[in-house]
Amino acid sequence: FFIVKLFIAEVYQIPSESMRPALEVGDRVVVSRLADKPERWDIVVFRHGGKAVVKRLVGLGGEQLALWNGDVFIDAELAVKPEPVREALRARSHAWHAAKGGLSGWTPHDHDGLLLWTFDDYGGLTGEHDFKLGRPDQALPLYDAYLHLSGDLPAGGALLVRIGRGLVGNAEQPEAVRWSLEVAPTGAVLMEERSGREPVVLATTSFEVRGKIELELAYVDGVLRAQAGGWHWHAPVEAPYHPLDLTVGAREAAIEQVLLDRDIHYANLLILGVPTAQEIAAGRRNPHPIPPGHVFLLGYNSRDRKDSRSRTVGDIPEESVVGPVGLRIWPPSRIGGMR
């Protein structure tokens, strides 16, 4: 055991919530000392102040790193998480069960026979995985999200999910985009509307479905994703930086449940600061130079986590990194590899 611990691998117990949802309090993980050099997005253990700390590696030596609206930018380019990592960082924010009067907290309105509900009360979201960060009264804008709808689709009916960055047609937001996924019993159509342009069809698919169906539309890390009836589509899509607005709809069909999931939101705090409006307009994204031979590590969610955003931690020398977390061995229900 001594030889294994000294030269091959070591077991650590997770003491805090700083890495949820990937790691829960009490999880026991194995860190390999023989693994290859950790890569971006790996969960790693490092030594700091005589203690072992676990965080996710997001930046490498020699890079310019920035955090902006919750996303990570490397050398001014948006860092797109690999799909296993993205799914591991997806967390439920809220769930609405449709009642006879519609969706509680959503505003109904009619559009050419399509009954729509729009959600615009982010301050009303509460719970463990909401959009609040820092002060209890400080709402966090929603820039990335997964909007999932389940319902009952009869012949001649239609169900719709729509997300947008900015309000199309609003003179104060000349750069705005809206995506709509409409599903009928014979197939699905994914549309895009941009301010000052004609609507375009991004994708279509044909299938036959009656009764229960689920559909989802998501915009995360600059990638638009759509799925319905076993069909999946995704592609990188440019969009202006405005908070998302969310809409669901039905035509002669029943909405049963709406789920809202969020992507990880890395707060612009401490040594990185929050960019001013002038910096944003100039395209500057608070770049932080990572010294050669160092890495930049991040925890999740809270403003007081001890990670590289903090002046007391900062950039971590590579020799302080013990290794990547490769396996969870406890509890039995969560045994498996790490993402």
C-alpha positions as CSV (number, residue, x, y, z in Angstrom):
1,F,0.0,0.0,0.0
2,F,2.9,2.4,0.8
3,I,4.5,1.7,-2.5
4,V,1.2,2.2,-4.4
5,K,0.5,5.5,-2.5
6,L,4.0,6.8,-3.0
7,F,4.6,6.0,-6.7
8,I,1.3,4.9,-8.4
9,A,-1.9,6.3,-7.0
10,E,-3.6,8.0,-4.1
11,V,-7.1,8.2,-2.8
12,Y,-8.7,11.5,-1.7
13,Q,-12.1,12.3,-0.1
14,I,-14.0,15.3,-1.4
15,P,-14.7,17.6,1.6
16,S,-16.8,20.4,0.1
17,E,-19.3,21.4,-2.5
18,S,-16.9,23.4,-4.6
19,M,-16.9,20.9,-7.5
20,R,-20.6,20.0,-7.7
21,P,-22.3,18.6,-9.8
22,A,-19.2,16.6,-10.9
23,L,-18.1,15.7,-7.4
24,E,-20.3,15.5,-4.3
25,V,-19.3,15.8,-0.7
26,G,-17.9,12.4,0.6
27,D,-16.9,11.1,-2.9
28,R,-13.6,9.2,-2.8
29,V,-11.5,9.5,-5.9
30,V,-8.3,7.9,-7.2
31,V,-5.5,10.2,-8.5
32,S,-2.9,8.5,-10.7
33,R,0.7,9.6,-10.3
34,L,1.6,7.7,-13.5
35,A,-0.9,9.4,-15.8
36,D,0.1,11.6,-18.7
37,K,0.4,15.3,-18.2
38,P,-3.1,16.7,-17.3
39,E,-5.0,18.3,-20.2
40,R,-7.6,21.1,-20.4
41,W,-10.9,20.2,-18.7
42,D,-9.3,17.4,-16.6
43,I,-10.2,17.4,-12.9
44,V,-6.9,17.5,-11.0
45,V,-5.6,17.4,-7.5
46,F,-2.9,20.0,-6.6
47,R,-1.0,20.9,-3.4
48,H,-1.5,24.4,-2.0
49,G,-0.6,25.6,1.5
50,G,0.1,22.1,2.7
51,K,-3.3,20.8,1.6
52,A,-4.6,18.8,-1.3
53,V,-7.2,20.7,-3.4
54,V,-9.3,19.4,-6.3
55,K,-10.3,21.7,-9.2
56,R,-10.8,21.6,-13.0
57,L,-7.9,22.6,-15.2
58,V,-9.0,25.2,-17.8
59,G,-5.8,27.1,-18.8
60,L,-2.2,26.2,-19.7
61,G,1.0,28.1,-19.4
62,G,1.6,30.8,-22.1
63,E,-2.1,31.2,-22.8
64,Q,-4.3,34.3,-22.4
65,L,-7.3,33.3,-20.4
66,A,-10.5,35.3,-19.8
67,L,-13.9,34.7,-18.2
68,W,-16.8,36.5,-19.8
69,N,-20.5,36.0,-19.2
70,G,-19.7,32.6,-17.6
71,D,-17.7,31.2,-20.5
72,V,-14.0,30.5,-20.7
73,F,-12.0,32.2,-23.5
74,I,-8.5,31.1,-24.5
75,D,-6.4,33.5,-26.6
76,A,-9.7,35.4,-27.3
77,E,-11.4,32.2,-28.6
78,L,-14.4,30.6,-26.9
79,A,-13.3,27.3,-25.3
80,V,-15.8,24.6,-26.2
81,K,-16.0,21.8,-23.7
82,P,-15.9,18.2,-25.0
83,E,-19.4,16.7,-24.9
84,P,-18.7,14.3,-21.9
85,V,-17.5,17.4,-19.9
86,R,-20.4,19.5,-21.0
87,E,-22.9,16.8,-19.9
88,A,-21.1,16.4,-16.6
89,L,-21.5,20.1,-15.9
90,R,-25.1,20.3,-16.9
91,A,-27.3,21.0,-13.9
92,R,-31.1,21.2,-13.4
93,S,-32.2,24.8,-12.7
94,H,-36.0,24.4,-12.6
95,A,-39.0,22.3,-13.6
96,W,-42.5,23.4,-14.4
97,H,-45.5,21.1,-14.6
98,A,-48.2,22.4,-16.8
99,A,-51.6,22.9,-15.1
100,K,-55.0,23.6,-16.6
101,G,-54.2,27.3,-16.8
102,G,-50.8,26.8,-18.5
103,L,-47.4,27.3,-17.0
104,S,-47.1,29.1,-13.7
105,G,-44.6,32.0,-13.9
106,W,-44.7,32.1,-17.8
107,T,-46.6,34.8,-19.7
108,P,-49.1,33.5,-22.3
109,H,-49.8,35.1,-25.6
110,D,-51.4,34.0,-28.9
111,H,-49.6,34.1,-32.2
112,D,-51.4,32.9,-35.3
113,G,-53.2,30.1,-33.4
114,L,-50.0,29.1,-31.6
115,L,-50.3,29.6,-27.9
116,L,-47.0,30.7,-26.6
117,W,-45.6,31.1,-23.0
118,T,-42.6,33.3,-22.4
119,F,-40.5,33.1,-19.3
120,D,-38.9,36.4,-18.1
121,D,-38.8,36.2,-14.3
122,Y,-35.3,35.0,-13.6
123,G,-35.4,36.6,-10.2
124,G,-38.1,34.1,-9.2
125,L,-35.8,31.1,-9.7
126,T,-34.8,29.6,-6.4
127,G,-33.1,26.5,-5.3
128,E,-29.8,24.6,-5.2
129,H,-29.0,25.1,-8.9
130,D,-30.4,28.5,-9.7
131,F,-28.8,31.5,-11.4
132,K,-27.9,33.4,-8.2
133,L,-24.3,34.0,-7.4
134,G,-22.8,36.1,-4.5
135,R,-25.4,38.2,-2.8
136,P,-28.9,36.6,-2.4
137,D,-30.4,39.5,-4.4
138,Q,-27.9,39.4,-7.2
139,A,-29.5,37.6,-10.2
140,L,-27.2,36.0,-12.7
141,P,-28.1,36.5,-16.4
142,L,-28.8,33.4,-18.4
143,Y,-26.5,33.2,-21.4
144,D,-26.4,29.4,-22.0
145,A,-29.2,26.9,-21.3
146,Y,-31.0,23.7,-22.3
147,L,-34.8,24.1,-22.7
148,H,-36.6,20.8,-22.7
149,L,-40.3,20.2,-23.3
150,S,-42.4,17.1,-23.0
151,G,-46.0,16.9,-24.2
152,D,-48.8,15.1,-26.0
153,L,-48.9,15.6,-29.7
154,P,-52.1,14.6,-31.5
155,A,-52.7,14.5,-35.3
156,G,-52.7,18.1,-36.6
157,G,-51.0,19.5,-33.5
158,A,-47.6,21.1,-33.0
159,L,-45.2,21.8,-30.1
160,L,-42.5,24.5,-30.1
161,V,-39.4,25.5,-28.1
162,R,-37.7,28.8,-28.8
163,I,-34.6,30.5,-27.3
164,G,-33.1,33.8,-28.3
165,R,-30.2,36.1,-27.5
166,G,-31.7,39.5,-27.5
167,L,-35.2,40.5,-28.8
168,V,-35.5,40.3,-32.6
169,G,-37.0,43.5,-33.9
170,N,-35.9,45.6,-30.9
171,A,-34.2,48.8,-32.1
172,E,-32.1,48.9,-28.9
173,Q,-30.7,45.4,-29.7
174,P,-29.9,45.6,-33.5
175,E,-27.9,42.4,-33.2
176,A,-30.3,39.7,-31.9
177,V,-31.1,36.1,-32.9
178,R,-33.9,33.7,-32.2
179,W,-34.0,29.9,-32.8
180,S,-37.3,28.0,-33.0
181,L,-37.8,24.2,-33.1
182,E,-41.3,23.3,-34.1
183,V,-42.4,19.6,-34.1
184,A,-45.5,18.2,-35.8
185,P,-46.6,14.5,-36.1
186,T,-44.7,14.4,-39.5
187,G,-41.4,15.9,-38.5
188,A,-39.5,18.9,-37.1
189,V,-38.3,22.3,-38.5
190,L,-35.4,24.3,-36.9
191,M,-35.6,28.0,-37.8
192,E,-33.4,31.0,-37.3
193,E,-34.4,34.7,-37.2
194,R,-31.9,37.5,-37.0
195,S,-32.5,41.2,-36.8
196,G,-32.6,42.8,-40.3
197,R,-32.6,39.5,-42.1
198,E,-35.2,37.1,-43.5
199,P,-35.8,33.9,-41.5
200,V,-33.9,30.9,-42.6
201,V,-34.4,27.1,-42.1
202,L,-31.4,25.6,-40.4
203,A,-32.5,22.0,-40.5
204,T,-35.6,19.8,-41.2
205,T,-36.3,16.1,-40.5
206,S,-39.2,13.8,-41.2
207,F,-40.6,11.2,-38.8
208,E,-44.0,9.9,-37.7
209,V,-45.0,10.4,-34.1
210,R,-48.3,10.5,-32.2
211,G,-48.8,11.0,-28.5
212,K,-46.0,11.5,-26.0
213,I,-42.9,13.3,-27.4
214,E,-39.9,15.2,-26.0
215,L,-38.0,18.0,-27.7
216,E,-35.1,20.1,-26.6
217,L,-33.3,23.2,-27.8
218,A,-30.0,24.4,-26.3
219,Y,-27.3,27.0,-26.8
220,V,-24.1,26.2,-24.9
221,D,-20.5,27.1,-25.7
222,G,-21.5,28.7,-29.0
223,V,-23.1,25.5,-30.2
224,L,-26.8,25.2,-31.0
225,R,-28.3,21.8,-30.4
226,A,-31.8,20.5,-31.3
227,Q,-33.4,17.1,-30.8
228,A,-36.9,15.6,-31.1
229,G,-38.3,12.1,-31.8
230,G,-34.9,10.5,-31.9
231,W,-33.5,13.1,-34.2
232,H,-30.4,15.1,-33.2
233,W,-28.7,18.1,-34.8
234,H,-25.9,20.5,-33.7
235,A,-23.7,23.1,-35.2
236,P,-21.6,26.0,-34.0
237,V,-23.6,29.3,-34.5
238,E,-22.4,32.8,-33.8
239,A,-24.7,34.9,-31.6
240,P,-24.5,38.3,-29.9
241,Y,-23.9,38.4,-26.2
242,H,-27.4,39.1,-24.8
243,P,-29.1,37.1,-22.1
244,L,-31.4,34.4,-23.4
245,D,-35.2,34.6,-23.5
246,L,-37.2,31.4,-23.4
247,T,-40.5,30.5,-25.1
248,V,-42.5,27.3,-25.4
249,G,-45.7,26.9,-27.4
250,A,-48.5,24.5,-28.5
251,R,-51.0,24.3,-31.3
252,E,-53.8,21.9,-30.5
253,A,-51.4,19.9,-28.4
254,A,-50.7,19.6,-24.6
255,I,-47.6,20.8,-22.8
256,E,-47.0,18.5,-19.8
257,Q,-43.6,19.6,-18.5
258,V,-40.9,22.1,-19.1
259,L,-37.3,21.6,-17.8
260,L,-34.6,24.2,-17.7
261,D,-30.9,23.1,-17.3
262,R,-27.9,25.4,-17.2
263,D,-24.3,25.1,-18.1
264,I,-21.6,25.9,-15.7
265,H,-21.2,29.6,-15.2
266,Y,-17.7,30.7,-14.2
267,A,-18.0,34.1,-12.5
268,N,-15.8,37.0,-13.5
269,L,-14.3,37.6,-10.0
270,L,-11.2,38.5,-8.0
271,I,-8.0,38.7,-10.1
272,L,-9.9,38.7,-13.4
273,G,-12.5,41.3,-12.6
274,V,-15.6,42.2,-14.5
275,P,-15.1,43.9,-17.9
276,T,-16.5,47.4,-18.3
277,A,-19.1,48.3,-20.9
278,Q,-16.3,50.1,-22.8
279,E,-14.1,47.0,-22.8
280,I,-16.9,44.8,-24.0
281,A,-17.7,47.3,-26.8
282,A,-14.1,47.2,-27.8
283,G,-14.0,43.4,-27.8
284,R,-11.7,43.1,-24.8
285,R,-12.3,40.1,-22.6
286,N,-10.3,40.8,-19.5
287,P,-7.3,38.6,-20.6
288,H,-5.2,37.1,-17.9
289,P,-1.7,35.8,-19.0
290,I,-0.8,32.4,-17.5
291,P,2.9,32.2,-16.9
292,P,4.8,29.4,-18.6
293,G,5.1,26.3,-16.4
294,H,1.8,27.1,-14.6
295,V,-1.9,26.1,-15.0
296,F,-5.1,27.9,-14.2
297,L,-7.7,25.9,-12.2
298,L,-11.3,26.6,-11.5
299,G,-14.0,25.4,-9.1
300,Y,-17.7,26.0,-9.5
301,N,-20.4,28.5,-8.7
302,S,-19.4,30.3,-5.5
303,R,-17.4,33.6,-5.2
304,D,-15.4,32.4,-2.2
305,R,-13.9,29.2,-3.7
306,K,-10.2,28.9,-3.4
307,D,-9.1,28.6,-7.1
308,S,-7.0,30.5,-9.5
309,R,-9.4,33.4,-9.5
310,S,-8.2,34.2,-6.0
311,R,-5.1,36.2,-5.3
312,T,-4.3,33.8,-2.5
313,V,-4.1,30.9,-5.0
314,G,-3.5,32.3,-8.5
315,D,-1.7,30.3,-11.2
316,I,-0.5,26.9,-10.0
317,P,3.0,25.7,-10.8
318,E,2.9,22.4,-12.8
319,E,5.0,20.7,-10.2
320,S,2.3,21.3,-7.6
321,V,-0.2,19.2,-9.6
322,V,-0.4,15.7,-8.2
323,G,-2.3,14.3,-11.2
324,P,-5.7,14.0,-12.8
325,V,-8.7,12.4,-11.0
326,G,-9.3,9.2,-13.0
327,L,-11.8,7.2,-11.0
328,R,-14.5,7.6,-8.4
329,I,-14.5,4.6,-6.0
330,W,-17.1,5.7,-3.5
331,P,-20.1,5.7,-3.0
332,P,-20.9,2.4,-4.8
333,S,-23.8,4.1,-6.7
334,R,-21.4,6.6,-8.2
335,I,-18.4,4.3,-9.0
336,G,-16.9,5.1,-12.4
337,G,-14.6,7.3,-14.5
338,M,-14.5,11.1,-14.2
339,R,-15.6,13.6,-16.8
